[in-house]
Amino acid sequence: DASKSERPQYTDVDASIGLTSRHQGNDFSIDTALNLIAVSNREQAVQFGTKGVNAKKLDITDYNLSFIKGNHQLNIGHTSYGNNPLLIDNLSRRGVSWQYQNEQQLTLNGAILSGTDIVGYNNILGLANYSNEYVNSLGFGFNLFAEQRISLRLEGSLLDAERISQNDFGVSEISSAEKNSGAGLRLVASDNEGRFEADLVVGFSRYTNPEDSALSLGEPLVKLQSENSIAHNLSVNYLLMQDGETPWGSVANITLLANHSSADPLYQTLTAFVQANVENSMLGAQYQLGHLSGNLSLQASRDNLDNLKNLLTTKTKTDNFSLNIPLAAYWLEDQESEPNPWLPNLDYSYQQSHQFALNSPNTDDSGFNDNSHLPDQLTISHNIASSWQIDQHSFSFQSSYSQQDNRQLGRELSDFSNLQHAASLNLQQNDSSAWIFTISKNRQADIENAKVQWSEAISVSYSWQSIDGLAFAIAYGLSKEHDNLDESESLATTADISLIKNLTEGEWWLPAQGSISLRVNYNDSESIDNVFDQRNQFGTTTAQLGISLSF
């Protein structure tokens, strides 16, 4: 039986406070941003996970100070740094970063950041534990052959990072300290006609686990070897046909796409997420043939790049196709006639994905039970959508169907199918008010267990806006789930009301412009499990008051 909630009924109050400012001179500007959060329940405090009962109920979530003078920029606080997806990629941490960029697009930049995510008022700069947790990076970028037919931009990055072990017994993991150094290069080539573009990204990473006193406890540990690894990603776009002509006299545009990426089996970096031990390839095209448009692609990926005999090697092939048909455009008498609003715009998409094993590891070496553990699964999905625009009103209808065919030995009946329909009606009464009605139904079938689950949802919303900056919106939704075996059912209700007043300077005697908003949200849900004879109910009511003023 489920244990009784410690707070079956409760009322919590949260407040988010944001302050921004901008100070500007002739060749100098300062931008500041500070976000605070206040909570009535200490368990919701931003530092409760690390400080427990000592966490402050009013605390800082993030802040930033940005100084710009001429071509120079300095950021202090929470900053985002890095432009190499294989080494350091838009890493958001607390610390210091700077950048110089001149009129010729010569760029020099660098960052000294915390080795872990930090919130709260303590360790305000993020570098209090710099000796054990840090990210140091330098970067550059410059253009080559800018006036030639083919121009190049070369960017480089250097990385040195370290962090201490972050134990997480909740997921049965005791991690070790980590140290990472590396270099990254990015080369972008394009022609002056805009027909060709290539983007090559390379990452070199040296990753190791240094000695960690928190794990050794005075005992000798087996030293792990450092690993030097490489990853790369190459993307190419080529405009094969621009404003060409089809055999039936329509305009044609075709762009060819290609991509190839690979990461060594042990590639790892502390400042970007890269899927190691995987190779991906893609060939595709985007097309416009008269009024028809869409795209198609063929993709393939595989793992176990070292071809280790005791590891399973899988390959996944994915085919994609999409097509857009504006039917009204085909029944125009001439270029100046109005399209027939009763003819819809049609969209169709198709995807087929096949994942299967490329080898059969020996049972004694791998633990695989001959062929019964080898994956072989084919998934096919179709989606078609239609939309109408009649005057200021609109209507859309969408249907999708997917089927998962499991061909694995011994699991041939473990198949699933999904059928979904959805419709939406938008009635624009005038320039200031509108109604929106939506309805959907979904059917999921489990072939092996002879179980069919249905879910239905319906919603209605109304919005109104006045010319003096007052806006009002209300929405109501209802959803239900049940199955043919009567194992479970659920019912959920949502309601939302919002009121916004946009203020001009001097209005309501305020020497500022901005907005005041009030939003009330209600959610109520009930679920019944007939297998375990359990019933759960949960409801929340949330009120949000927002004030934004600009002086």
C-alpha positions, 0 to 999 in steps of 0.5 A: 500500500502507498504510504500516506502523504506527510502533507495531504493538504498544503498551501505554499507561497513562491515569489520570483523577483527579477531585476534588470538595468542598462546604463549606456554612454557614448562607447560604454554600456553596462547591463545587469540582471538578477533573479531571486526566488522566495519560498514559504516551504524550505524544501522548495529552496534552491539550495535545499538539496545541498544545505538541507534545513540550512537553505535560505528561503530567499536566494539567488537563482542567477545573475549577470553583469555585462560590460561592453566597451567598443569591441570588448565585452566582459561577463561576470556571473552566470554566463554561456560560453563555447561554440564547439559542440564536441568540446565546449558548447554553450556551457552555462556556469557561474564565472567570468568570460570575455570576448573581443571582436573587431570589424573584420570578425577577428574574435578572441575569447576566454572563460574561467568558470565553475566546474559545477552548476551553482545557485545561491548567494554563497560562492557568488563568483563561482570560483571559491573551489577553483583549485578542485572545480574549474573550467578554463577555456580560450578561443579564437576565430577569424575569416579567410579569403573573405573577398574570394568566391569561397570564404572560410572561417576558422575557429579554435578552442582550448579546454582545461577542466576538473571537478571533484566526485559527485556521489549520488546514492539515489541512482546507485552511483559513486563517481570519481573525480574527473579531469579533462583537457582538449582542443577543438577546431571548427571550419566553415566554408561558404561561397559568395552566391549562397549555394554551398556551405560546409561545416566541419567540427573536430574535438580532441579530448584527453580524459582521466580520473585523477586520485580521489581521496574521497574514494581511497579512504587511505587504501591504494586504488587501481590507477585508471589510464588516461584516454585520448579520443577524437570526434568529428562532425561534417555537414554539407549543404548544396543548392543544386537548383535555384529558380529552375524550371520543371517539365510542366513549367513550374519553379524548382528549387532543390538543396542537397544535404549530407552529414557524417559524424563519429566519436571514438568509443571512449570519447568524453568531455566535461563541458559538452554532451557527445554520444561516444562509440557511435557513427552516423551518416545522412543523405537528404534533400529539400525540394520545392517543385511548383507549389509542392515542397518537402524533404527526404532523408536516408540515415544510418547509425551504428555502434561498437566502432572497435568491433569488439566480439563480446559486445553487441553491435547494432545498426539503425536505418531511418528513412524520412519523407514529407510533402506539403500540398496547398490545394487552393494554389492548384485551382487558381484561374490566374495569378491575381485570383483569390484562392478558394478557402474551402480547399485545405493545405495538406501535409504528409510525413512518413518515417521508417526506422529499423534497428537490428543486430549486426553480430551475435556475441558468443554467449560465454563472453557476453552473456547473450543467449544466442539469437533470442537477445538480438534486437530486430525492430521495425517502426513505421509511422504516417502523419497527415494534417489538413488546415483551412483558413476562411476569412479570419477563422481557421480549422485543422484536422490531424491523424497519425498512425504508427506501428512497432513490429518486433521481430526479435526471436521469441518476441514476435508478438511484442508489437504495438500500434498507435492511432491518433486524431485531433481537431482544432477550431479557431473562431476569431470574432473580431480583432480583439476576441477569439474562441478556440475549441480542440478535441483529440482521441488516441488509441494504443494497442498492445498486441501481446497482452491483448490490451487497448488503451484509449485517451480522449481530451477536449478543451475550450479557450476564450481570449479578449484584448482591449485597445487600452492594453487590458487582456483577459483569457480563460481556458478549460480542459478535460481528459480521460484514459481507460482500457478494454481490460478495465485495469485502470482509468483516470480523469483530469481537469484543468482550468486557467484564468489570466488577466494582464494590464500593459502600462504606459508611462504615467498611467496609474501614477507610475513613472514607468512602463510595463505590465501587471498580470494575474494568473490562476491555474487549477488542476485536479486529477483522479486515477484508479488502479483496479489491479491493485485496488488503489485510488489516488486524487491530487489537486492544485490551485496556483495563483501567480502575480507578475509585475514588470516595470521599466524605468 
